[in-house]
Amino acid sequence: MDRAMPAQRALRNVCIIAHVDHGKTTLVDGMLKQSHIFRANQDVGELILDSNDLEREKGITILAKNTAVTYHGVKINIIDTPGHADFSGEVERVMNMADGCLLLVDAAEGPMPQTRYVLRKAFEAGLRPIVVVNKVDRTNARPAEVLHLTQDLFLELATDAEQLDFPVLYAIGRDGRAGHAPDALADDLTPLFDTILEHVPPPGGDPEAPFQLMVASLDYDPHLGRIALGRVGRGGVGPGDTVLRLGRDAQERYRVSQVFVSEGLKRVPVERALAGEIVAICGVAEAQIGDTLADPAVPEALDRLTIDEPTVRMTFGVNTSPFAGREGKWCTSRQLRARLFRELETNVALRVAETDSPDVFLVSGRGELHLAILVETMRREGYEFQVSRPEVITHEENGRQVEPVEDLVIDTTEEYVGAVNELLGKRQARLQNMHNDGRGNVRLEFRIPTRGLIGFRQLFLTATRGNGIMASRLVGYEPWAGDINSTRNGALVAWETGTAVTYGLANAQERGITFIEPQTKVYEGMIVGLHSREDDLTVNVCKEKKQTNMRASTAEIAIRLTPPMKLSLEQALDLIADDELVEITPAGFRLRKRLLSLEERRKAAQQRRVPAGAR
């Protein structure tokens, strides 16, 4: 018997899941534009839901977001999720708000590591999948083969026979077209909307039962305060209702001030929202992700969200360089601590722990990019601090040390297979599978420790000259695979505090590659480049050419410098060694040694060489 009420029958909740760059946000663009929520002359651009500056700069979705469209009188709540493995905590957080999912698969790349991960999570949440083979207009598209690979993935992951019965659509998300065959696409997304209405069930839940909702996300408004977002599991909620917050260790009553639902890109207030609707509730000032909001008469808590544990960590500390406090707005340990612990309220996959030092905090996340995005966000907010190199989180099982391992998939061409194998062989990677499509394209599948991937991306792009794509996903923990030797050369370290000049930099470039330009302020212990050999070298980039009253025949020849190597924040985090730090300021970042004085570094090196028993 259909227990859904009339209001629920006119509602669908669907999330869009896929590997990174398979076209989720672009497809949502098409759905929004074709639902006529914008004016005919309104220029809304592309990647409409990627409103965050960092998302637009990097071209990836970082935060899960929801919007809504109406089709044939049925409201469709759409949840756009990140595709990068480092932000999979966002996917886990919002899965329970949907009843179905659109699984996008690139018609050329096929199922990738994150495709497997998000599909497994969708099955665990009981979602009804719809497969969309996207980008069928690519020159190397192979939709029939990709569908076969996707079916194999369903057979491997499905736990119920019903999960193997899924509709398949083909689409060009950029053009807003979809159809039931790759060579017979409609001029719009009507087949996709029809399939959602037909195959995604309306939400369940008894609208007459006592109210219950799990907080899946948080937002903030300067006028309304903290906003709790989630799906109404049962009952209904409206302004003026009293709700009980069932937290991890506290229960508190609150009066709901306003209730909003999504309508296009806007939130509109409603007098009452019933079971199945995705709502934003104002008035619950202390709400946390995972809390249950319930009717005080029936205070039944839902099981809290379970998020996979982090695999990578790094230290965040107060800036201790000679330039500390010059560029940042928030510089103290108290301000740094408050900001990191505030991040825990919305970033469910993050962990923050205090250390023996009151000025240093240990921050753990899902990967390098996960932590790098946090660092960049704080930098733009005006914080000044220093961070260490990312390292993997290990633990013991049955008396043995185990470490996180990942499945790595690499797509490249035949000529670079040898170089890739050589690089990964030094990083304890094991080749699991290799497939050649007969057209010169090769897919390599490896099992590799997570620490083997730290710093690998830049080496990979250099080795393949940009002709390669890599993606990975965490698969579990295995015994420690052995040491991975560093392949980086030594650093060029500034000798003294001052201003770099052309003459000093020219001398430094005879010994390696430089990172800075003339007139850059430097301090003793700051890393200004990479040495051409394995050991560190101290250089005086502030040294000026001596003046003389003797005229030389070469006096008029200007010194020409090689352009410096410009690093991104992610590249800087990959590049530094264990005895180095990245100094983060609103104006940019600098690389430095932990011990700034040359004498201190020499003493530390001598102590490392002396056996512990001989000290």
N, C-alpha and C positions, 0 to 999 in steps of 0.2 A: 504493500500500500504506500502511496506517495504521501509522506507526512509533511512535505514542504507546504507552507502557507502561500497564498497568492502573491504576497510581496516578495517571498523568497524565490518563487518560480521565475520572477522577472529579474533575477540577479544571478550573475556568474562571477566567481573569483578565480582568476587564472594568473599564474606567474610564468615568466619567460626565462628559461634557463639554457645555458650553452657554454661552450668553451669561449675564451676571450677572442674577440675580433670575428665572431661568426655572425654578427649582425643583429643582436638583440635590440639595442637602443634605436638603430635605424629602422627596424620593423615597427617599433612602437611609434616612431615619428609618422610612418605611413598610416597607422591605425588612428592616430589622433587627427591627422589632417583630413582623412576620409570620413571622419565622424562629424565634421562640420562644426567643431567647437571654436574655430578661429574665423575671423572676418575674411571675406574674399580677398581683400586688399592687404591683409596683415602679413608682414614678413616675419616668420618665426624662426627661420634658419633651419639648421640641422642639429641632430643629437639634442632634442629639446629637453629631455629629462636630465641630461648631464649638465646641470646648472653650476656645479662646483668648478672654480677656476682650474684646479688641478686636474679634474676629469677632462676638461676641454683641452688642456695643454698636452696631456699624456694620451688622450684618445681612448681612455678606458673608463668603465663604470666602477666607482669605488664604494658608493653607498647604495643600498637597495632603496627604491622609491616606488610609490604607487600613484596611479592616476586612474581615471575612469572615462569610459565612452558609453554611448547609448546606441544600440542597434536594434531596429524593429521593436522598440518599446522595452528592450531588455538592457539593464545596466550591466556593463562588464567592467569589473575592477581589475586593473592590470598592474602587476607587480614586476618591475624591471630589476634584475639582479646582476651583480658583478660576475664576470666570467673568469677573472684571474684567480688562480688557486690561493694566493695570499689573502684574498678577501672572501674566502668561502664561509667564514663565520657569518657574514651578512646573508648568505643564501640559507644557512641553517636557521637563522633567526626568523625569517619571514615565511618559511615553507608552510607553517601551520595555519597561515591565513588563507591559503588557496585550496581549491578542490580539484583543480586540474592544472596542467602545465603545457606550455609549448616548448618542445625540445628542438632547438635549432641546430642543424648540422651543416657545415660548409660543404658545398657540392664538390669542391676540389680537395680539401684537406681530409674530409671524412671525420669519424669520431676521434677525438683527441683526449688526453688524460682527464681534463676537467669535465668533458662530456660524460665519462664513466662516473665520475664523482657525483655530479649533480643528479644524474639519473638514479643512482643508488639512493641518494637522499630523498628523491621524489617517491621512489617505491616505499621507502621506510615511512614517509608521511602519508601514504595511501592516495597519492594524486593520480588522476587519469591523464595519461600522456597523449599528446598529439605531436607527431614528428613533422617538422618543417625542414625540408632540404633547401637551404637558402643559397643564393648567389649562383643560380644555374646558368647565368649568362657569362661566367668566367670562361676564358679560352681553354683552360685545362679542366673544366668541370667533368665529372664522371658520375652523374646522379644514380644510375643503375647500380654501379659498384658500391657507392656510398650507402645506398639503401640496404644492400646486402650486408655490409659491415655493421650497420645500425641494427639490423635484425639479429645478427650474431651477438651483439652487445646486449640486446633485450633477453635473448635466450640465456645468456650467462648470468644476468643480474636478477631476472624476474623470480619472485617467490610465489606467484599465484598465476594460474593459467589465464585469468582475465587480463593480466598485465601484458600478455602477448597479443591481445586484440587491440590494435591501435590504428587510427587513420593516418594517412601520409599525404602531405601536401608539398608542392614545389613552389618556390617563391624567388622573386628579385626584390628584396626588401627596400633597396635604394629607390626603385621605381614604383614601389607600392603596388606590386602585382603578385597574384598567387593563382594556383590552379591544381588540378588533380593529376596532371601529367606535365613533364618538363617542357614539352613542345606545344602545350596547349594552355597557356596561362591566360587568365582573364585580364581585363584592362584595369582591374582594381583588386581590392582584398576581400571582395564579397565571399568567395569560397572559404576563406579563413574565418570570417565572422560566422558564416553558416555552420561550419564544422565545430566552432566553439560552442554555439548554442545547442548543437545536436549531441555532442559527445561529453562536454563538461557538465556534470550534474549540478543542479541548484544546491545551495548550501542547506545543511540540515540544522538541527537545533530547534527546540520548542520555544516559540516566542512568548508563550504564556508562563513558562517556568521562571524561577527566580534568576535574576541577572548574574552573569558570570562572563569574565573576559580575561585573557592573558595579555599582558603588556609585551608587545613584540618590538617596539621602537619608541624612541623619545624625540621630541622636538622642543624648541623653545621660542617663545614670542615675547618681545619686550613689554607688551601690554597684557597678554594673557598668562604669562609665566610658563611653567613646564607643561608640556602637552604629551599625554600618553596615547600611543597608537596601538591598535590591535583589532582583532575580529571578535565580534560579540558571539560567544559560544552558545548562549541560551538567554531567553528573556529579552529585555530591552532596557534602554537607558536614555534619559533626557535631562535637560537642565533642571536643577533643583532636587534631583534624586540624591539620596544618601548612599554612598558605597563604602565598603570596608576593604582597605588595602591589606592583603595577606602577603607580607614580605618574608624575606628569609628568616628574620629574627624579630619581627614586630608586626602588630596589627593596629591600624589606625583608621578612624572614620573621617570621611571627607564629603563635602557637598559639591556635586558637579555643577560648575558654572555655565559651561557651554559644551555642546556636542556638534562636531563637524563631520561631514562626509565629503569624499572627493567628487568633483564634477569637472572633468577635463583637468586643467592644471590648477584649478582653484579648489579651496575648501569652502563649502557653504554650510551655514548653520542649519540644524534641523531640530524639530520639537521632540522627535523620538526616533531612535534607531533600533531595529529589531535584530533577532538572531541571524547571523550570516553576513551582516554588513560590516565593512571595515571602517572604523570610526577613529576620530581624534577627540579625546576627552580632556577638557580643561578643568582645573580645580583640585587635582590630586597632586599636591606640591612635592611630595616625597616619592613619587612613583619611580620604580626601577624596572629595567628590562627583566622579564621573568616573573614579576609579581602578578598575583591574581587580584582582580577587582571583582567583588561579589556583593550580593544582597546581604546586608547585615543579619537578616533573619536566617539565612542559610549560608554560613561562612565556609564554603567548600573550596579548598585550594587545588588548583591544577598542578600537575607535575611540572617542575621548573625546566626551563630549556637546558638541554645538554649540548655543550659545544666541545668539539675536539680540542685536545690540548695543544698549546703552542710548541713549536719545534726549534725556534731560533731566539736568541736573547742578545742584548747589548746593554752597556751601562750608559746612563744619562747623568752627567755631573755638572756642577757649577763650573763656569769657565775660569780657568786658572792662568790664562796667558797674560803677558804684559799689557795686552790691549783690552783686557776685560773691562766691561762697563762702558766702553766708548760708543758702541753702536746699538746696544740692546735697550729695551724698555723694561723688561722683566729679567732680572739677573740673579736674584738671591735663591738660596736653597728652599726657603719657605714658598716662594712663588713657583719654583719649578715643581716642587712636591704637590702643591695644590693643583697645578695644571695637569700633571700626570694622573693623579687620582680622579680628577674630574673626567678625564678621557675614559675611564673604566665604566662610567655610567652609560655610554653609548657604544663603545667599542668592545663588544662582548668577547672577542677572541683574544683580547690583550690581557696581560698580567703585569702588575707592578709590585715590586718588593723592595723593602729598605735593606741597606747593607750596613756593615760595621761603621762606615763613614756617614755622617749626617748630610754630607754634600753629594753623595753618589746614590743612584737608584738603579735597580736591575729591572729592565723592561723586556718582557718576552712576547713574541708574536708568531704569526703563521709563516713568516718568511721575510727575506730582505726588503722586498717592496712594501710589505705591510708596515714595517718599522720606518722605512725611508719616507713614506707618505706622512706618518706622524711627525717625523723630524721636520719635514718641509712645511707642514701645516703650522707647527709651533714657531718656526722661523718667520713665517709671514705674519704671525700674530704679534711679533716683537720680542720673542724670547731669545735669550743668549745663553748658550750652554755648550758642553762638549760631549761627544759620544765616542764609544770604542768600536772596534771591528765586530761585526756579528759573529756569533759562535753558536754551535748546535747545543741542544739540551740533551744530555745523556742521563741514563739512570741504570739501576741494577735489576736484573731478573735472574733468579736462581743462582745468585753469586757471580754472575757475569755482567760486564758492562755492555749495554746495548745502546745503539744510536739510531736516529730516524733515517730511513732509506726511502728513496723515491723512484718511481718509474719515469724515465726520461725518454721523450719521443723527439727525434730530430729529422726534419725534412731538408734535404740538400741535394746536390747533384753528384754524379759519379766521381768527378775529378777531386772532390774534397773529402771523400770517405776516409782515405788514409790519414789525412791531417786530423780529422775529428776523432778517429779511433786512437791515434797517438795521444792527443790531448786527454781524452777520457781514461785511457789506460793508466796514466799517471795519477788519476784521481780515484782509483779503486773501483771504476765502473766495470760492469760485466755486460757484454753484448747478449741480449735475449733473442732478438729477431732482426732480420734485415729483409726488406722487400724492394725490388726494383720493378718499376712499372713498364720497363721496356722502352721508355722515351728519354732515358738519361736521368730520371728523378729517382731518388733513393730515400726510403724511410728506415731509420735505425731506431731500435728500441733497446734501452739500457736499464739496468738496475744499479743505482748509484747512491752512496751515502749523501745525505743533505749537505754535509760540510764540503763535499766535492763540488757542489754547485756554486758555493760562495766564491765569487770572483771569476766564474767560468764564462758568463755571458759575453763579456768584452773580448776575451780570448777567442771565443767561438766565432763572433762576428768578424774578427780580424782574420782568422784562419780560413773562413769561407768567403771572405771579401764581400760580406753582406748577403750572400746567396744561401741563406739558411734560416730555418724557423725552429725554435726549441720550445718545448712545454713539458711540465712535469707535474706529478701529483704524489702526495704522501701515501705510502702503502703500508707502513708499519715500522716496527723496530727489529733490527738484526744485530748480532754480536759485532763489536767494534772491528772494523775492517782493516785497521792498520794505519800507520802514519801516511799523511799526504804532504809531500815536500812542496814548499813554496817555489813558484816559478818566477817570482818577481825579483827584479834587480834591486840593488840598494838605493837609498834616497840621497838626494843632494840637499844638505841641511845648511840653513843660513848660519853664518859665523857670528854676526853681531846684529844689534838692533839699529835700524836706519831706513833709508829709502833706496830701493834697487835702482841702479843706473845701467845704461846701455853697455858701458865698458865692462862692468862686473858681470853682467849677464852673458856677454860674449865669451868671457873666460869660462863661465859655467857651462855654456853650450858646447865647449870643446870636450867636456867630460860626460855629457848626457843630454837629456831632454828637460826643458824648463817648463814650469806651470804659470809663471807670472810675467808681467810686462814691466818695462821701465816706469819709474815713479810709484811703484807699489810699495807700501809700507811693510817692512818685515821685522821680525824679532829673532833673537838667538833661539835656535831650536826649531824654527819654522821650516817645514819642508817646501823647497822651492822647485824641485824637479826630481827626476829619476837618474841615477848613475848608470853608466854603461856597463858596470861590473856588479858583482853580487854584494859587495860591502858598501856601507854608507860612506859618504864623503862630505866633509864640511867645506863650504865655499863662501867666499866673501863677495856677495852680489852688490854690496854697497861701495865697492872699491872704485874710485875714480882714476882716470888717467892722469899721471903726474904732469904738471905744467913745466914747460921749459922755454927759455928764450932763444933756443937754437931752432932754426927752421929746418924741417925735414921735408924731403920730396913727397912723402905720403901724407902730409898734414891735412890735405883737403879731402882725403878719401874718407867718406862716412862709414861708420861701422854698421853693417847690415845684420840684423838678428833673424834667426829662424822664428816664425810665429810660434807662440807657446801652445802647449797642449791644453785645451779647455776640457775640464772634467765636469760631468753632471754629479749631483749629490750621490746617486746610486753607484756611479763609477768610483767616486772618492771612498765610499764605504767599502767597496770591493777591494780597492787598491791598498789601503793601509794595512800595516803589519800589527802584530800583537803589542809591540812597544810604541805604537803611534795612536793618535786621536784625530778626530775631525772637530774643529772649532766652528760652531754654528752661530751666526749673527744675522740680524735682519738684512744686512748689506751683502751677505754671501757666506762663504765658508773658507776656512784655511785648514791645511794639513799641518800637523805638528808632531814632535816627539813627546812622549809622556814626560821624560826628563829633558828639560830644555838645555841645561848646561852640558857642554862637552865633557867636562871633568866628571860629572855625575854619571853620564852614560858609560864612560870608560870604567868607573868603579863598579857599576852594575854588571858590565860585561865580564870583568875579572871575577866577580863573585859567582857568576853562572858557570865559569870554567873550573872553579875550585870545587872538588868533591865535598858533599855535605859533611862527611866525617872528618875532613881535614880542616874545617873552619874552627 
